[in-house]
Amino acid sequence: MILDRISLCDFRAYRGVHDVELGPRLKYGAPRPIILFGGLNGAGKTTLLMAIKLALYGRHALGMGTSQAAYAKAIRGCIHSSSSLLIQPNSAYVELDFVYGKLGRQSRYVVRRSWTTKGRAVHESLRLSEDGIPRDSLSTDACQGFLNELVPIGVSELFFFDGEKIAELAEDETGSALGDAIHRLLGLDVVERLRSDLRVYMLRRETESAGKEAADDVESLRQEYEDLKAKLAQDGAELDQKKEELHNLIIQKDVLEVRLAERGGDWGASRQAQEASAKELAEALQQGVRELRDELAGPYPLSLATEVLTDALEYAAMELASITRAEANTMLQEFASTLKESLDTRGQTTVDRVLADSLQPVNGAGPSMDLSHSALARMEHTVNSGIPQAETRVERLGRRIARIKDELDTVSVRIQQAPDEATLAEDFNKLTKLNERINEASADAAIAERELRSDYTAAISLARSLREKHRAISVRKESERPLQYAEGARRLLTDFRRINAERKIGQLEQEFAVAFRRLARKDDIVAKARIDPRRFRVTLLNDEGGEVQKTQLSAGEKQIYAIAMLEALARTSGRRLPVIIDTPLGRLDSHHRENLVNHYFPRASHQVVLLSTDTEVDQTFYRQLSPHISHAYEIEYDEREHAASLRVGYFWRTRERKAG
């Protein structure tokens, strides 16, 4: 696919008609894929990306869950308006001209989406032509479906993205953002929709085949469930509003605390609170010292002679074993004497000889230590357990005492630096009131969250009841062949989803490793990624195969990770689509920027549209990109007219051309 041209008329900052050539050109016999747009923040760069997505996807360009009312409100804000105009425009359009190749054949498409306001209503018109022939026979829905088949919206998000998309993927810890991208890349969202449609079909067939009473019960439960879903949506919106209010209050508090800190105020607590904290820390320090003394009065001092105690323990064990053998020998000798007295005279000589050979007296002196088994056990417990445990406790107490001393020193410095409260009384009073409002807002949000959770529980219970009703109906009607086929198809789709995800994720991991190595610096710690095919959680690995936590990455490394993942997703999709990137270098250091300029932009696709500020693609980076730049535009915004316009060139290049 190649984007040839985009036309805008009275769309956002662009007053009147603006035609922009997007097709990459040949220079010196070689293709140059990059079309560069330069503009200051707010000039209208993002508007171009938005216009392309709106032309292709309409309402869904704003998000899959966007309602018609929200879309109409957004479009009304997109129609150009300026205080310098006597008559304000009431209509706008975007028109996209592109070439799409399929099965070896290229076709040219022109899609125009226009809007007209009348009162509070917004009317949308969609027109499509193929190779110059209007497709007027298609309804608006059919025309939109045709566009969705050409470039699925889920796949387009891997090619048309901005800094927010990069940040979302970079900061994603749960795997939800990557999981959503993989679902759309593999078409798993279509599989899930098909499974849901099959389920709806099965439920309808089951309900239709059941008796009227069962059908009425199911319909009643379904209506109750739909009402509860609507209430959930409303409660969710209220919770979001309360959380937003809480967030704004916290921001106000942070601003006030920073102001207090800049004035030397102890924003965390008053002087009295700090002094109370110092007193508590001093008492904790004394308690720690007392506990340390108690430990030093126990077995801990013996740790200074661990080797001697170990030798003594071994010697004591040998001594106790010697004592045991001596006692056993004595008992056997007594037994032998008794035995000899009991035998008759004829076997006396033989018995004497056997016993003499078997019962030899214990050689050596007697035991030198007075020990018992219990004493040896106590000694062994002290050496093997008591002393190590005492060492651990003393070490832990030492660390605790050191930490308390550090905290006490910090609090003491705060007390010394804290100004008199009278100078900060007004700000402290504001801070106190803000804290009270934050507590109230937190309580309101918690109540709203509990209500939402209760609604969810009720919805789950209703869904379970519905499922049981349908299951009961299904049991009575399980002989119906269409239902069996539908259930088999749903199981098949489940297996397809799992197998396809596992296969594609292996390819995605390989593509990511290649992309990340090309874009990262030599000292970056990430080498590759492992992706869970079920939850889509990403585990980053270093060269040795050890796990790297996301928190260990710098902001620049996270950006490179996200861009490498987007490139890997795009390559795994197998589609040749243009890449449009809005403000791509905002959070990168110079080394990462240079890698991106040299190793990503020129090879990201056969057509790369870059939307940048003069601080992102500056003169140095422009020179590095020059061999790959087809042409460039500068977007200028007139503050007086509140309108944007496009000029051929790029910042200083435009000024050089004007000066010449």
Secondary structure, 3 states (H helix, E strand, C coil): CEEEEEEEEEECCEEEEEEEECCCEEECCEEECEEEEEECCCCCHHHHHHHHHHHHHHHHHHCCCCCHHHHHHHHHHHECCCCCCCCCCCEEEEEEEEEEEECCEEEEEEEEEEEEEECCEEEEEEEEEECCEECCCCCHHHHHHHHHHHCCHHHHCCCEEEHHHHHHHHHCCCCHHHHHHHHHHHCHHHHHHHHHHHHHHHHHHHHHHCCHHHHHHHHHHHHHHHHHHHHHHHHHHHHHHHHHHHHHHHHHHHHHHHHHHHCCCCCCCCHHHHHHHHHHHHHHHHHHHHHHHHHHCCCHHHHHHHHHHHHHHHHHHHHHHHHHHHHHHHHHHHHHHHHHHHCCHHHHHHHHHHHHHHCCCCCCCCCCCCCCHHHHHHHHHHHHHHHHHHHHHHHHHHHHHHHHHHHHHHHHHHHHHCCCHHHHHHHHHHHHHHHHHHHHHHHHHHHHHHHHHHHHHHHHHHHHHHHHHHHHHHHHCCCCHHHHHHHHHHHHHHHHHHHHHHHHHHHHHHHHHHHHHHHCCCCCCCCEEEECCCCCCEEEECCCCCEECHHHCCHHHHHHHHHHHHHHHHHHHCCCCCEEEECCCCCCCHHHHHHHHHHCHHHCCCCEEEEECCCCCCHHHHHHHHHHEEEEEEEEEECCCCEEEEEECCCHHHHHHHHC
